[in-house]
Amino acid sequence: MMRAAKWMLWLLVLAGCEATPTGETIAPGPEEDGKAFFEPAAEPDAKEDSLLGQKGLPVGADRTDTAVWEVKNAWEDVDTAAARKAGVAWPADSGLDWNAKYALWIKSMPRIDGEWGYPTYQMTTPYGKTLPAPAIECAETAIFLRATFASWYQLPFFLEATDARGNRLYLGHFGFRTAAGRYADTPRFKALYADHSSKAATWQAEGWPSDAKLRGRKLGGSQDDAQEFLFAGARAGAYFDELFLNKRVGYFMIFALSYFGSINLADPKNTFNLAPEATREGDVLIERWQRRGIGHTLVVKNVEKPVADVLAVELISGSMPRRQAKWDSAEASRHYLTNMYTGGPDVGDDGVPYAKLGGGMKRWRSAKAVDGRWVNVVTAADRAAFVDASDTAKIAARVARFEEILREVGPEEKRDVLLAQIEDARAHLRRFPASCSARIRREEAFSALYDLESDAFGRTRHAVDAEFRELEDFVLAELEYTKSKTCCWNSSNAAMYDIVMRMASEEIAAEGECRAPTVFRAQGGGYQRWADYAASIGRAGDWKAWSEDEPCAQRDVVDDTEAEHEWTPWCEVAAEIQPE
């Protein structure tokens, strides 16, 4: 739904009823270029915008035959059994709530070459299947990603809207409903369609379950939902059949993407206005130049913070006609983030300030059960970043704030940040020398430093290592987390670091040809060489035995596994690191 369509005429409320993608009869509102959509539940500058939201359907709706997926988790969970499990983009015991995990999932999806000749993303699933991004519209992309994640992790999700007759309606995990029950003749998803989620761990051996009826479905609006990268003649239903084990979600997507657009995402009942500094992956940037009709929606794909109070943001977006999401660079994305259509202070052609039209950076509200009813709330973790929809001055100021925090950062400043990150990881290792996560963070920063120094200054990796590497980096080398028992050892300490480094200094000082220091890791089943050395220098009491300080599936490995190192080998750079 690109901005250029703003000159199009739209769009009377349909006098009659509109056929759904499955043939049932419902009453949507206006059209966006031939695609009927539902009216928002609240105006974009609603004075009743609230952190706590407005009570919706009873949770009992979940137990009816319209349900799409079962809810077992809450967005704010951090310490339940399900929340503590590792996921598609986060480790076990991450301490993150599901909104933070959603952001990690969006960020983790890799860049690939799209079918349209530009970069897009690859869908990653919890059950080991990948697909290229679907060819869908811009608001459809945002809804698709959020609902997909919610369905996979059994989280509550719903969109609010009203139809042309004034019915308040809800489309979510409980199906398509109003307060009175099932909406019009929309499907009884649970009764009609199969859920094969139980095959998540076995489908690769048993084969992917398919739904022939779903494979023939297409999205509403113009006939442009071809997914030719799957097979000739494939439409959106085929994509959803390939993506979802729970086929009910595929049928749900036909309705969600066909009848909800940017006007519904601008609705403060579904998303909330966000402070620019809080922007993260999965947030939604909306362009609105009119109160009704077409708009444009982009999803935040990557956010980097090269220095304090500076952001580099990359956006993805579908379009109309439908396409795979285009992944824009930070430079190209800056244009969107600072555009007046994103709720800026200027006034549109109709005399209404853009800040009153619902544009700008948004974050999804989180569905939550409150007093027996589902409510779309702003979680406690997000409340500091909430901007009230009626505070148009604050909303309008966000464009200027983005212009400040999206500024270009010079290579010297970027280098200083990376060196600070490296030193921070080293400081942690001096207290906890077994920390694998700190070793990983240090090497991630060095990897970025190599790229920066090469691109900005034409320097080789050898030159970077000679100037910035320390002996401790080679001694506390990065290990493969899941193959190294050292990574489970959280109680190593500063005294042990001193012992490890003292032994390494003596190793490299030995006369003769260069000798690389021994990497501190499990060898031969344990750490006896360091224990023996500690005893030899009268510090046996300072050496602590290995302990399983976190669940450790790799506890019985004999030798830890070093990660593949990017650095220059020690003996090629030692003379430049060590004093003469």
Sequence and secondary structure as in RCSB ss.txt:
>XXXX:A:sequence
MMRAAKWMLWLLVLAGCEATPTGETIAPGPEEDGKAFFEPAAEPDAKEDSLLGQKGLPVGADRTDTAVWEVKNAW
EDVDTAAARKAGVAWPADSGLDWNAKYALWIKSMPRIDGEWGYPTYQMTTPYGKTLPAPAIECAETAIFLRATFA
SWYQLPFFLEATDARGNRLYLGHFGFRTAAGRYADTPRFKALYADHSSKAATWQAEGWPSDAKLRGRKLGGSQDD
AQEFLFAGARAGAYFDELFLNKRVGYFMIFALSYFGSINLADPKNTFNLAPEATREGDVLIERWQRRGIGHTLVV
KNVEKPVADVLAVELISGSMPRRQAKWDSAEASRHYLTNMYTGGPDVGDDGVPYAKLGGGMKRWRSAKAVDGRWV
NVVTAADRAAFVDASDTAKIAARVARFEEILREVGPEEKRDVLLAQIEDARAHLRRFPASCSARIRREEAFSALY
DLESDAFGRTRHAVDAEFRELEDFVLAELEYTKSKTCCWNSSNAAMYDIVMRMASEEIAAEGECRAPTVFRAQGG
GYQRWADYAASIGRAGDWKAWSEDEPCAQRDVVDDTEAEHEWTPWCEVAAEIQPE
>XXXX:A:secstr
  GGGGGS      SS EE TTS EE    EETTEE  B SS TT TT  SS  EEEEGGGGGSTT  S     T
T SSSHHHHS  SSS TT    HHHHHHHHHHHS EEE TTSSEEEEEE TTS EEE  EE HHHHHHHHHHHHH
HHTT   EEEEE TT  EEEEETTEEEETTEE TT   HHHHS B GGGTTTHHHH     HHHHT   SSSS  
  TTTSTT  HHHHHHHH SBHHHHHHHHHHHHH  HHHHSSTTTEEEE GGG  TT EEEE SSSSS  EEEEE
EEEE SSTT  EEEEEE  SS EE EE  HHHHHHHHT TTTT SSB TTS BGGGTT EEEEE EEEEETTEEE
EE  GGGGGGEE TT HHHHHHHHHHHHHHT    HHHHHHHHHHHHHHHHHHHHH TT HHHHHHHHHHHHHHH
HHHHHHH   HHHHHHHH  HHHHHT  B GGG GGGG     HHHHHHHHHHHHHHHHSSSS      SS BTT
B HHHHHHHHHTT GGG       S  TTTT SS  B    S  HHHHHHHHS  
